[in-house]
Amino acid sequence: MSPLPRIAIHGAAGRMGRALIQAIAASETVRLGAAIDRAGCSELGVDAGTLAGLPACGVSVSDRVEPALFDVLVDFTRPDAALAALDVCVQAGRAMVVGTTGLTAEQNRRIAEAARRIAICQAGNFSLGINLCVKLVREAARALGDGFDVEIVEVHHRHKVDAPSGTALMLGEAAAQGRGFDLRKHAVYAREGQTGARARDAIGFAAIRGGDVVGDHSALFLGEGERVEISHRATSRMNFAAGAVRAAAWVAGRPAGHYSMQDVLG
Ligand code: NAD
């Protein structure tokens, strides 16, 4: 039997990093190879198991990305850090799972280009439920057509640094696909002052921030005399972590390519 793929967690001391340590500890398909966080992080040197409230596992948090220690790097950090890790993975021929959101179009282009050389699974949301919602939103947009206005509303905890969320963008993209147009030409990310009436094909986004909300998303289809809502509420980060670990096991040993959670779920 071949050994289990070794996973490096990039951003190990963060909220998602700790959930990933727990998900890997519970997994029978992958094992922890490295736990990485930024230079100067107060958790450097701490055992990853201890960090996640588990028994010590013998892997301590380091600020170095050492490809010899892993087969797949799972990144939940910040855009610049994700891109720095990407360069190391491309150089060393290691697969990557990218969960970091808030990437610019140029950063996403660099990831897509790197995916010609290594296997990369990237998703704005790794939960099973949201990936089902993406399909439902695409289908609803197609079926309801332009008589229904599409608005995406999301709520997240007060520490989130980017908006709209990667998941909101996934839902907006799915709605645009269902309607048969390019999201970039129709997205409305903010409204203030004399905005004028709503454009017929607009896809609006609203972001609410506060408290400890893990992630609520709704796609609203607002018609005359009726409305359809497709909603998802995450109550724990473990669903994202379990999905990302599933993606890591799936992407290990795959040929180069830019994969999504839809590919992982088949
Ligand atoms: P967080 O702030 O709790 O954790 C981020 C971690 O990254 C921190 O420990 C930080 O020290 C570390 N970091 C920052 N710069 C680094 C560097 N240069 N090198 C190594 N480590 C570095 O944030 P979080 O809530 O865990 O979220 C992290 C990212 O994941 C965000 O972009 C968030 O939006 C995204 N996210 C994605 C999903 C998904 O399913 N795709 C789910 C939840 C969060």
Boltz pocket constraint, residues with backbone or C-beta under 6 A from the ligand:
constraints:
  - pocket:
      binder: B
      contacts: [[A, 10], [A, 11], [A, 12], [A, 13], [A, 14], [A, 15], [A, 16], [A, 17], [A, 36], [A, 37], [A, 38], [A, 39], [A, 41], [A, 75], [A, 76], [A, 77], [A, 78], [A, 80], [A, 81], [A, 98], [A, 99], [A, 100], [A, 101], [A, 102], [A, 123], [A, 124], [A, 125], [A, 126], [A, 127], [A, 166], [A, 240]]
      max_distance: 6.0
